[in-house]
């Protein structure tokens, strides 16, 4: 957990041939390791080289630090809201 109501669990080793991310907005906030969490980004990274992976980490890190954006995603619980926030960040960088 990162604070700002976000957790990003991931496997300790590669378990997939494709990189993917699942995003969940929890109905009720839960206590993770150290912080309360409402937004979960489940990440699985493949062993294949992915030129977009660095960009993914840049964009998600920026999102995780944007309290208002995170609150909007949690409140609205809509995929379109998440994508809108990610696009805004991509245009800024």
VEXLODO-832199 format. One record per atom (N, C-alpha, C, O): x, y, z; residue in three letters. Coordinates in pm, whole numbers, padded with zeros to 5 digits, always signed. Example, Ala and Ser with C-alpha at 12.3 -4.5 7.8 and 13.67 -1.06 7.14 Angstrom:
+01319-00569+00780Ala/+01230-00450+00780Ala/+01320-00330+00780Ala/+01424-00332+00846Ala/+01285-00225+00708Ser/+01367-00106+00714Ser/+01290+00003+00787Ser/+01341+00114+00804Ser/
END
This chain:
+00084-00119+00000Unk/+00000+00000+00000Unk/+00088+00125+00000Unk/+00195+00128+00061Unk/+00039+00227-00070Unk/+00117+00349-00090Unk/+00069+00466-00008Unk/+00135+00569-00004Unk/-00045+00454+00058Unk/-00112+00570+00112Unk/-00204+00621+00002Unk/-00212+00560-00105Unk/-00273+00730+00027Unk/-00368+00787-00070Unk/-00470+00682-00116Unk/-00521+00689-00227Unk/-00500+00585-00028Unk/-00605+00484-00049Unk/-00574+00385-00161Unk/-00666+00327-00219Unk/-00445+00366-00193Unk/-00407+00280-00306Unk/-00315+00166-00262Unk/-00226+00185-00179Unk/-00339+00049-00319Unk/-00248-00065-00303Unk/-00215-00119-00441Unk/-00298-00113-00532Unk/-00095-00171-00456Unk/-00052-00230-00584Unk/+00014-00365-00557Unk/+00137-00375-00558Unk/-00066-00469-00531Unk/-00007-00601-00511Unk/+00049-00657-00641Unk/+00003-00622-00750Unk/+00147-00743-00628Unk/+00211-00803-00746Unk/+00277-00933-00703Unk/+00312-00949-00587Unk/+00294-01026-00795Unk/+00360-01152-00761Unk/+00510-01130-00740Unk/+00567-01034-00791Unk/+00572-01219-00666Unk/+00717-01212-00642Unk/+00798-01255-00763Unk/+00914-01217-00777Unk/+00738-01334-00850Unk/+00808-01380-00969Unk/+00714-01374-01088Unk/+00592-01361-01072Unk/+00771-01384-01205Unk/+00691-01380-01328Unk/+00601-01503-01334Unk/+00647-01616-01319Unk/+00472-01478-01356Unk/+00377-01589-01364Unk/+00290-01580-01489Unk/+00195-01657-01505Unk/+00322-01489-01577Unk/+00240-01468-01695Unk/+00328-01439-01816Unk/+00442-01394-01803Unk/+00274-01466-01934Unk/+00347-01436-02056Unk/+00314-01297-02109Unk/+00384-01246-02197Unk/+00211-01236-02056Unk/+00171-01101-02096Unk/+00161-01012-01973Unk/+00115-01057-01867Unk/+00202-00888-01986Unk/+00186-00791-01879Unk/+00041-00746-01877Unk/-00019-00720-01982Unk/-00016-00737-01757Unk/-00152-00686-01745Unk/-00173-00619-01611Unk/-00096-00638-01517Unk/-00280-00540-01605Unk/-00318-00471-01482Unk/-00469-00485-01466Unk/-00545-00460-01559Unk/-00511-00526-01348Unk/-00652-00523-01311Unk/-00669-00413-01209Unk/-00586-00397-01119Unk/-00777-00336-01222Unk/-00804-00228-01128Unk/-00937-00256-01061Unk/-01036-00289-01127Unk/-00940-00242-00929Unk/-01063-00261-00853Unk/-01085-00143-00761Unk/-00994-00097-00692Unk/-01208-00094-00760Unk/-01250+00005-00661Unk/-01335-00072-00560Unk/-01441-00125-00595Unk/-01289-00078-00438Unk/-01357-00156-00336Unk/-01485-00087-00289Unk/-01491+00036-00279Unk/-01586-00166-00261Unk/-01713-00112-00209Unk/-01691-00046-00074Unk/-01749+00058-00044Unk/-01606-00109+00008Unk/-01579-00059+00141Unk/-01428-00058+00162Unk/-01360-00158+00136Unk/-01377+00052+00210Unk/-01234+00065+00234Unk/-01188-00042+00334Unk/-01259-00073+00430Unk/-01068-00098+00311Unk/-01010-00197+00402Unk/-00873-00149+00448Unk/-00807-00069+00381Unk/-00830-00200+00561Unk/-00695-00171+00610Unk/-00601-00269+00543Unk/-00618-00390+00557Unk/-00501-00218+00469Unk/-00402-00303+00402Unk/-00290-00323+00502Unk/-00318-00342+00620Unk/-00167-00319+00461Unk/-00056-00337+00553Unk/-00044-00220+00651Unk/-00042-00240+00773Unk/-00036-00100+00598Unk/-00016+00018+00683Unk/-00122+00126+00664Unk/-00139+00212+00751Unk/-00194+00122+00553Unk/-00287+00230+00519Unk/-00423+00175+00477Unk/-00433+00061+00431Unk/-00528+00256+00494Unk/-00658+00216+00441Unk/-00656+00221+00288Unk/-00595+00311+00230Unk/-00722+00124+00224Unk/-00718+00111+00077Unk/-00859+00101+00022Unk/-00944+00028+00075Unk/-00883+00175-00087Unk/-01009+00168-00162Unk/-00986+00136-00309Unk/-01077+00090-00378Unk/-00864+00159-00357Unk/-00831+00142-00499Unk/-00713+00046-00511Unk/-00605+00071-00456Unk/-00733-00064-00584Unk/-00630-00167-00597Unk/-00589-00182-00743Unk/-00674-00202-00830Unk/-00461-00172-00770Unk/-00404-00198-00902Unk/-00326-00328-00891Unk/-00216-00330-00836Unk/-00382-00437-00943Unk/-00316-00567-00941Unk/-00233-00578-01068Unk/-00287-00576-01179Unk/-00102-00588-01052Unk/-00009-00583-01165Unk/+00064-00717-01180Unk/+00114-00773-01082Unk/+00069-00766-01302Unk/+00149-00884-01335Unk/+00237-00848-01454Unk/+00186-00813-01560Unk/+00366-00857-01436Unk/+00464-00819-01538Unk/+00520-00946-01600Unk/+00562-01037-01529Unk/+00522-00951-01733Unk/+00575-01068-01802Unk/+00728-01062-01806Unk/+00788-00961-01769Unk/+00788-01171-01851Unk/+00933-01173-01863Unk/+00979-01118-01998Unk/+01099-01108-02023Unk/+00884-01083-02084Unk/+00918-01023-02214Unk/+00952-00876-02196Unk/+00898-00808-02109Unk/+01042-00828-02278Unk/+01076-00687-02274Unk/+00955-00605-02319Unk/+00891-00638-02419Unk/+00925-00500-02245Unk/+00811-00414-02277Unk/+00857-00269-02272Unk/+00884-00216-02165Unk/+00866-00207-02387Unk/+00917-00069-02394Unk/+00823+00030-02327Unk/+00863+00143-02299Unk/+00698-00010-02301Unk/+00600+00080-02239Unk/+00597+00069-02086Unk/+00526+00145-02021Unk/+00670-00023-02030Unk/+00664-00048-01887Unk/+00712+00073-01805Unk/+00651+00108-01705Unk/+00819+00134-01847Unk/+00869+00252-01776Unk/+00765+00362-01778Unk/+00741+00428-01677Unk/+00703+00382-01892Unk/+00598+00484-01905Unk/+00479+00450-01814Unk/+00422+00539-01750Unk/+00442+00323-01807Unk/+00334+00279-01718Unk/+00364+00320-01574Unk/+00278+00375-01506Unk/+00487+00293-01529Unk/+00523+00327-01392Unk/+00525+00479-01370Unk/+00486+00526-01263Unk/+00571+00554-01467Unk/+00570+00700-01456Unk/+00428+00753-01440Unk/+00400+00835-01352Unk/+00338+00706-01524Unk/+00200+00754-01524Unk/+00127+00711-01397Unk/+00059+00792-01334Unk/+00140+00585-01359Unk/+00070+00540-01239Unk/+00125+00606-01113Unk/+00048+00639-01022Unk/+00255+00627-01106Unk/+00312+00697-00991Unk/+00256+00837-00981Unk/+00220+00882-00872Unk/+00248+00906-01092Unk/+00190+01040-01093Unk/+00044+01035-01048Unk/+00001+01117-00967Unk/-00031+00940-01100Unk/-00171+00925-01059Unk/-00181+00902-00909Unk/-00262+00966-00842Unk/-00101+00813-00856Unk/-00109+00777-00715Unk/-00085+00898-00623Unk/-00133+00901-00510Unk/-00011+00996-00673Unk/+00019+01116-00593Unk/-00087+01225-00608Unk/-00082+01325-00535Unk/-00181+01209-00700Unk/-00284+01310-00725Unk/-00409+01277-00644Unk/-00496+01202-00688Unk/-00418+01335-00526Unk/-00526+01303-00433Unk/-00665+01326-00494Unk/-00754+01243-00477Unk/-00684+01437-00563Unk/-00816+01467-00622Unk/-00854+01365-00730Unk/-00969+01324-00738Unk/-00758+01325-00811Unk/-00785+01226-00915Unk/-00823+01092-00853Unk/-00919+01028-00895Unk/-00748+01050-00753Unk/-00776+00923-00686Unk/-00915+00927-00623Unk/-00991+00831-00634Unk/-00948+01037-00557Unk/-01081+01051-00497Unk/-01191+01042-00601Unk/-01295+00982-00577Unk/-01169+01102-00718Unk/-01269+01095-00826Unk/-01289+00952-00874Unk/-01403+00909-00895Unk/-01181+00878-00891Unk/-01191+00739-00937Unk/-01268+00655-00834Unk/-01354+00575-00870Unk/-01237+00675-00706Unk/-01304+00599-00600Unk/-01453+00637-00593Unk/-01539+00550-00580Unk/-01481+00763-00602Unk/-01619+00810-00591Unk/-01704+00766-00709Unk/-01817+00720-00690Unk/-01652+00781-00831Unk/-01729+00754-00952Unk/-01738+00605-00987Unk/-01838+00560-01043Unk/-01634+00530-00954Unk/-01631+00385-00982Unk/-01662+00352-01128Unk/-01736+00258-01158Unk/-01607+00431-01219Unk/-01630+00413-01362Unk/-01496+00400-01435Unk/-01403+00477-01410Unk/-01487+00303-01525Unk/-01367+00283-01605Unk/-01331+00409-01683Unk/-01213+00445-01693Unk/-01431+00477-01736Unk/-01408+00598-01814Unk/-01339+00707-01733Unk/-01258+00783-01786Unk/-01371+00717-01606Unk/-01308+00816-01519Unk/-01160+00784-01501Unk/-01074+00872-01509Unk/-01130+00657-01477Unk/-00990+00615-01466Unk/-00915+00648-01594Unk/-00806+00705-01588Unk/-00971+00614-01708Unk/-00904+00641-01835Unk/-00886+00791-01859Unk/-00783+00833-01912Unk/-00984+00870-01822Unk/-00973+01015-01837Unk/-00857+01069-01753Unk/-00781+01154-01800Unk/-00844+01020-01631Unk/-00734+01065-01545Unk/-00599+01023-01603Unk/-00504+01102-01603Unk/-00590+00900-01653Unk/-00464+00854-01713Unk/-00429+00935-01837Unk/-00312+00968-01858Unk/-00528+00967-01918Unk/-00503+01051-02038Unk/-00454+01188-01998Unk/-00361+01241-02060Unk/-00513+01247-01897Unk/-00469+01380-01850Unk/-00322+01376-01810Unk/-00246+01466-01844Unk/-00283+01274-01739Unk/-00144+01261-01695Unk/-00052+01240-01815Unk/+00056+01299-01821Unk/-00094+01158-01910Unk/-00011+01135-02029Unk/+00013+01263-02107Unk/+00122+01284-02158Unk/-00087+01348-02116Unk/-00073+01473-02189Unk/+00017+01571-02117Unk/+00080+01657-02179Unk/+00024+01559-01984Unk/+00109+01648-01905Unk/+00255+01611-01913Unk/+00342+01697-01898Unk/+00283+01484-01937Unk/+00423+01436-01936Unk/+00481+01432-02074Unk/+00597+01395-02092Unk/
END
